[in-house]
Amino acid sequence: VDCFSLRDSSYGVRSYEHVVKGSYFWAIKSETDAFHTMTVGDGDEQKVTGGFLMRDGKMAPLVGGMRRVTREGRYTPKEFVLNLEDKLGRTLDVRGHLTSPLIFTGYPELGIVWSLLKVDYEGQTGWGDVQEFAPREVFRRRLRANFQ
């Protein structure tokens, strides 16, 4: 497969006792332009809690940003807007579109929906993936609502 990808190598002990609702995602537009972030929050707006921005081959950690859901899907948000700011003062506005949701039940304390992510920014398209996660009961409520 000839494509860009990002691999998470944040190995170590995980504590899922106090999981909050959030999203872990990344996208790559070219060899020199990509981003990765994690957001958390209960509503349609989630605060950026970390990650990086690479523009023109120069990478810097994220220091701020917000994701706002603009359209809900069946299991996860379908579309969102994302605003990022890095340590160098650079900003990026992204439109994201989630496709192909996969319900992942590998952790007993949380639910995850893993999706292909298409992003548009600066007039170009990039691709990546997104993992929407929530505490078990929040996740189950959303799933049950789809079957009523």
C-alpha positions in Angstrom: 0.0 0.0 0.0 1.5 3.3 -1.1 0.1 5.9 1.4 1.1 8.0 4.4 0.4 6.8 7.9 1.1 7.7 11.5 1.9 5.1 14.1 1.2 5.6 17.8 4.2 4.5 19.9 3.1 5.8 23.2 3.6 2.5 25.0 3.1 2.1 28.7 0.7 1.5 31.5 -2.9 2.7 30.7 -5.4 3.6 33.4 -9.0 3.4 32.2 -10.7 3.9 35.6 -11.5 7.6 35.0 -12.0 7.7 31.2 -13.6 10.9 29.8 -15.2 11.4 26.4 -12.8 12.4 23.7 -11.2 11.9 20.3 -7.7 10.8 19.2 -6.9 11.6 15.6 -4.4 12.5 13.0 -4.3 13.3 9.3 -1.5 13.8 6.7 -1.8 16.0 3.6 1.7 15.5 2.3 5.2 14.5 3.4 5.7 18.0 4.9 2.1 18.7 6.2 0.3 16.8 9.0 -1.2 17.0 12.4 -2.0 14.8 15.3 -4.1 15.7 18.4 -6.3 14.5 21.1 -9.4 16.3 22.3 -11.6 15.9 25.4 -15.0 17.2 26.5 -18.6 16.2 27.0 -20.5 18.3 24.5 -20.1 19.2 20.9 -17.0 21.2 21.6 -13.8 19.5 22.8 -10.6 21.1 23.9 -7.2 20.1 22.3 -5.1 18.5 25.0 -1.9 17.7 23.0 -0.4 16.7 19.8 1.7 18.3 17.0 1.4 20.3 13.9 3.8 19.9 11.0 3.8 22.5 8.3 6.3 22.9 5.5 8.3 20.1 7.2 8.7 21.9 10.5 7.0 20.3 13.5 6.0 21.9 16.8 3.8 20.8 19.8 0.2 22.0 20.0 -0.5 24.5 22.7 -4.2 25.1 22.0 -7.3 24.5 19.9 -10.8 23.3 19.8 -12.9 20.8 17.9 -16.6 21.5 17.3 -19.0 18.9 15.9 -21.0 20.3 13.0 -22.9 17.1 12.1 -23.7 14.0 14.1 -23.5 10.5 12.6 -25.0 7.3 13.9 -22.2 6.2 16.3 -19.9 9.2 16.3 -19.7 12.7 14.9 -19.9 12.7 11.1 -18.3 16.1 10.5 -16.3 18.6 12.6 -14.3 21.8 12.4 -10.9 21.9 14.2 -8.8 24.9 15.1 -5.2 24.3 16.1 -2.4 26.5 17.4 1.2 25.3 17.9 4.1 26.5 20.1 5.5 28.6 17.1 2.2 30.6 16.9 1.0 28.9 13.7 -2.7 28.2 13.4 -4.6 25.7 11.3 -8.3 25.5 10.5 -9.5 22.0 9.4 -12.8 20.5 8.3 -13.0 16.8 9.1 -15.4 14.1 7.7 -15.6 10.6 9.4 -16.4 7.6 7.3 -16.4 3.8 7.7 -17.1 3.5 11.5 -15.8 0.4 13.2 -17.0 -0.3 16.7 -14.0 -1.5 18.7 -14.7 -3.3 22.0 -11.2 -4.2 23.1 -11.3 -2.4 26.4 -14.0 -3.3 29.1 -14.2 0.3 30.6 -14.6 2.3 27.4 -16.1 2.1 23.9 -14.3 3.2 20.8 -15.4 3.9 17.3 -12.5 3.9 14.8 -13.1 5.6 11.5 -11.3 6.7 8.4 -10.9 10.5 8.5 -10.9 12.8 5.5 -9.7 16.4 6.2 -9.7 19.5 4.1 -7.5 22.4 4.9 -5.7 25.1 2.9 -7.6 24.0 -0.2 -6.2 20.4 -0.2 -7.4 17.0 1.1 -5.6 14.8 3.6 -6.4 11.4 5.1 -6.0 9.8 8.5 -8.0 8.1 11.2 -10.0 9.0 14.3 -10.8 7.1 17.4 -13.8 8.5 19.2 -13.9 7.2 22.8 -16.2 7.4 25.7 -16.8 5.7 29.1 -18.6 2.4 28.8 -22.0 3.7 30.0 -21.9 6.8 27.7 -20.9 4.6 24.8 -23.7 2.1 25.5 -26.4 4.8 25.8 -25.4 6.0 22.3 -25.5 2.5 20.8 -28.9 1.7 22.4 -30.4 5.0 21.1 -29.7 3.7 17.6 -31.8 0.6 18.1 -34.9 2.1 19.5 
